[in-house]
């Protein structure tokens, strides 16, 4: 009870400070929402926009009532350390009183776990640009809403909050996302693969090293008569194209040179836990997609795996997808059917993922190639023993399953985990 009261008090004070700071410095705000791709879109936009402006982006995946004020105030999370939160409040007070070189642009992720989350944020944040990445028919957190349509409506609050003269950036390949244009009279800029989008892409290709292991992707970004080649090192997945396209769409809408934005991606660092390529033990390669999971994200990850030339074996490690409510069993079974098409060995982690294993077996996978574990550390320890040179290992699961622990067990350089993996903060490691 006391802890909850203190938490609500801290949130209230942080929001008060953040509101004051926004009024004082009046930065432009980009707000990003969607079922998947928010953090990678945020990171891509930061890479591009930083070439033209002084920009600050959300740390990690700060997208809630705590995280958004922390981004505005440029403060770290203090976890369960109340003294840390007290120091944060003092730092926020200093920013309110003292002059500061404040960013021209803020890039904020805006997520929703429960009804009313985004409506609460837009009661005090009015974005200049809104980006909607992608929606799914069965979104994560759906168990806390009446239906997927209710989540669609909740996210629509962000579009309604767009400032007069603002810019709405929409994924033209997602009909549900594109329908958000009906909620605003402001300028719409679209991105996607379909003809008619303002910013499109072509010639997606996975690149390989001398050992025939994937090392990155390349593609062209197109706008009218312009063609801009982009190279992303250390990651795979055609869905990353959309993150970059949305960044180009914002730069295009602001009248910036897209050729400069394209060059910025030569130094772009992949987002941890989002299809990031890591050297694995025994000269294997790990595709670390351990940040979170949902039906649409699993489908994208498995589709991406199918586009990579096989050197040896594909080992697919899938953990539970949480917060799916009544859709959980069916969606895990669908994931199992998809995995059976690309996996030479399938490893599942968690109680819900038993339905993934069951479905893969029903699709004809050999029983000896389907392994089931209750926990991520146990799974990681076992996988260590079966990995061979040239194997490609995809690791994915919801936050609560802690699939980064699997990655830690099989990555070639675990001493670099704090920089390379998700959830390496002390509070997470102690859970």
N, C-alpha and C positions, 0 to 999 in steps of 0.2 A: 504493500500500500504506500509506504513512505517513498519507496523507489519510484513508483509510478508518478507520484506527485512531483518528485524532484525532476523526473524526465519531462513531464508536461511543462514544468516551470522553465526548464532550460530551453525547450523548443520555443516556448512563447518569447523568452528574452532574445534568443538568437534571431527569431523572425522580426522582432521589433528593431534590432540592430541592423539586420539586412535591409529592411524597408527604408530606414534612415539613410543608409549608405547608397542605396539606389537613387534616392531623391538628391543626395549630395553630389554624386558624380555623374548621374544620368547616362550610364553606358547603354549601348545598343545590346539587345538580348536575342539570342537564337535559342529557341526551345525545341527539343527533339523528343518525339514520342513514337510509339509503335510497339508491336508485340515482341519483335526481335530486332537486333541490329542497332540499338540506340548508342551503346558505348563505342562500337567500331565506327559508327557514323560520326559521333562526337570527336573521336580521335582523328578521323580523316579530315573533318572540317577544320579542326585546329591546325593540322599540318598545312592545309591550303591557305586558310585565312590569315595565319601568322605571317605570311609573306607580304601582307598588305597593311596589317593593323597590329596594335598591341592587344593581344587576346588572352583571356583566361578560360579554361575549360574545366568542367567538373572533374574532381579527383576520382579515379577509379570509376565506380558506378553510383556516385552520389546523386540519387534521383528522387528522394523523398523529403518529408517535412524536416528532417535533420540535415540531410545532405545538401539540399539546395541553399539554405542559409550559409552553411559552411563554405560552399563554393563562392558565394557572393562576398563573404568576409575573408576568404583565403585562409581558412583554418582547418586543421586536421581533426579527425574524429578522436575523441578521448576514450572511447569504449566505456568501460565501467568505472573509470577513474574520475571521481567527482572533483578532485583537485585539478585534474586536467581540464574539465569543463569550466571550472572557475577561472582558470588561466585563459581559456578561450574567450570567455565573456569579457575579461579585462582587455584582451587584444582587440575584440570587437569594439569596445568602448573607446579605445585609443584611435581606431580607424575612424570612428564617428567624430572625434574631437580634433585630431591632428591632421594636417594636410598630407596627402599621399599621391603618388603617381599611380593612378587607378587605370585599369584596362579600358580601352575604347569599346571592346566587345566582350560579352560573356556568352559562353556556350553551355547551356544547361540541359541535362537529361531530366525528363519529367515522366515518372512511372506511376503506375497505380496498382496497389495490392487489394484495395477494398473500395466500395462505392464512396464517392465524395472526395477521394484523394486529390484528383486533379482540380476539381471545383474549388477545393480549399487553397491550392497553390495559386490559381488564377484570380483569387480574390485580392491578391496583392502583387502579382507579377503579370505584366502586360508585354508580351514579346513583340519584337520588331520583325522577326522571322520565325515561322514554325515549319519544322520538317516532320513529316510522317513517313516512317521507314517501310514497314510492312505489317499487315495484320494476319491473323490466322483464324481458321474456323473454330479451332479449339485452343484458345489462348491460355498461357500460364496464368494462374490466379483465378481461373474461371470458377473454381469451387466457392469463391467468396461473392460471386455475382449470380443473379438469377439466370443469365444466359450470356452467350458471346455478344449478343446485340446490346446488352447493358454495358459491356466493356467498350464497345464501339461508341456508344453514347457518352460514356464518361470521358473518353479521349477527345471527343468532339468539343469538350469545354475549352481545350487549349486553342482550338481554331477560333472559337467565338471570342477569345480574349485577345486576339491579334490586334495590334494597334492600327488606327486609321493610317493608310499609306504603307502598310506592312506587306510582307511577301509570304505566300504560302507555297511551300515546296513539297510536291507530292510524287509518290511512286506511281508512274503511269501504268505499270504492269500489274498492279493490284487494284482490281475494280472497287473494292471496298474503300481503299485509301483514296482513290481518285474521286469517289463520291463526296469526299469532304469538301470539295470545291463549292458545293451547294450551301455550305454553312458560312461562307464569307464572300464579301464583295471586293476583297482586296486582290492584288495581282497574284496569279497562279503561275508557277514555273514547274514544269514536270521533268522527270528523268526516268529512264528505263530502256528496255531493249526494243520496245514496240515502236513502229513507225508513228510519227506525230509527236513524240516527246521532244522537248526542247533540248535536252542533253541525252545522248544515246551512246552506246558502246558497240564495238565490233572486235573480232579477231582475238578472243580470249584464248590464252594458251598457258599451259603449265610448263615451267622451265626446269631442267634437270642438271645435276652436277655430273662430274666425270664418273661417279659410281652409279649413275642412273637413278639417283634419289632426287625427289622434288626439292627445289630450292626457292621457288617463288612463282609469281604469275605475271603475265604481261597482257595488255589489251590496249585498244585505242578508244579515246573519248572523242565524240563527234558533236559539233554544233554547227549546223548549216554547212558551210564550206570548209570549216576548220577541222583538222585532225590532230589530236595530241596523244602521242604514245605515253603510256604509264607503266612503270615497273614497280611491283611490290615484292620486296625480298622477305623471305622467312615466313611465308603464309601460303595457303592454298584455299580454293573455294570461289566459285563464280559469284557467290553472294557478296563477296568483297567488292565486286565491281559496282554494286548498287551504293555502297557506302561512299566510294569515291565519286560516283556520278552525282550524288546529293551534294557533296562538297563543291563540285564544279557548278552545279545549278545555283548555289548561293553566290559564288563568285561571279557567275554570269549575270545574275539578277542585280548585283551591285556594280556592274560595269567594269570589273577587273579583268586583267589580261589572263586568259586561260592557259597560255603557254607558260607563264610564270608559275601558276598553280601546278601544272604538270611536273615541272622541274622539282617542286617541293617534295614530291613523293619519292624521289631518289633517296631521301634521308628519313623516310617514314618508318617508325618502329612498330611492328605488329603488336596488337593489343593482347596482353596475356590471357590465356584461356579461351581464345577465339580462333580456332583453326591455326594455331601458331606451330610452326615447324621447329622441333627441337632434336638435337642429336640424341639418340638412344644408346643404351648399353649394347655391346656386341655388334657395333656398327649398324644398328637399326635406326629407323627414323620414327619419331613420335609426332603425331598430329594432336596437339593439346587443345581440346575444345571443352575443357572441364569447368568453365565458368558457370554455366547453367544449362538447362535443357527444357525443351517443349516439343510437341509433335512436329511443328514446322521446322524447328531448328535441327532435330534429328534427321528429318528428311533431307534438308540441305547438306548436312554433314556427310550423309551416306551417298548422296548424289555426287558430291565433290570427290569422295573417295573413288567412285567409279570412273572418274575422268583421269585418274592418275595411272600412268603405265606401271604395271606390276613388275617389280624386280624379283621379289620372292613371294611372301605371303602377306595377305591383309588380315591383321588381327583387330577385331572390332570389340571394344570394351564399352558397354553401355550400362549406366546406372539408372535408378528410378527417375521417372519424371513426376515431380510432386505437384500438388495443388490443382489436379485435373478433375477432382470430384467424380461425378458419375461417368465421365468420359475415360477414366483412367484405364480400365481393363482393355477396352477396345483400342485405345491409342497405343498401349504397350504391345498389343498383338500386331497392330499395323507396323510398328517399328521392327518387330521380329521378322515379319515377312520381308520388309525392305532389306534388313541386315543380311538375311539368308542369301540374297542375290549378290552381295559384294564381299562377304566375309569368308575367309578360309577357316578361321577360328573365331568363334563368338564367345565372349566372356560377359556375363551379366552380374550386376551388383545390386543387391537389395531385394526386398520381398516383392515389390510390384514388378520388378524386371524378370521375375520368374515367368511372367506371361510373354515377355520377349523371347525367352528361351523356348517356351512351349510352342509358340507360333513358328519359330525357326525350324524346330524339329518337325512340325507338321508340314512345313514347306519342303522337307526332304533333306535337311542338313544331317550329317552323320552325328550320332549321339556322342561319339568320342571327340567331336569338334565343338561341342557346346558345353561350356563350363559355367557353373553357377556358384556365386559367393554371397554371403550376407553383408560383408563389409569391404570397404575399399582397400584397407591395408592388407587384409588377407589376400584379396585378389591381386594386388600389386606384387606381393611376395611370390605368389605362384607364377605370375606372368614372367618374372625375372628368369625363371628356370626354363621356360619354353621358347623365349625369344631367340631368333637366329639372325645371322648377318643378312642384311638386306630386307628384313621384315619392315612393314609399315604398320604402325599401331595407332589407331584412332581411339581417343579416350573422351567420353562425354557422359554427363549426368547432371542432375539438379544440384543446386548448392548444398542442400542438406545431406547429400550422399558423400560429399567431400572427395570427388574424383581426382582432385589435384594430388591426393596422397598416392594414387596409382601412378601418376606421372612422376612423382618424386622418386618412387621405387625403381623406375625404369629409365629415367633420363641419365645421360652420360655424365652430366656435371651438376649433381645435386647441391654442390656448394654454391651454385648461382641461383638457387631456388627463390630467394627473396626478391630478386629482380625479374625472374622469368615466369614465376607461377602466380596464380591468384590465391587470395586468402592466406597471406603469409604474415599478417599482423599478429601481434602477441595474443590479442583477444581471440582471434580465430584459431590459432595454434593450441590454445588452452581448452578449446571446446571438445 
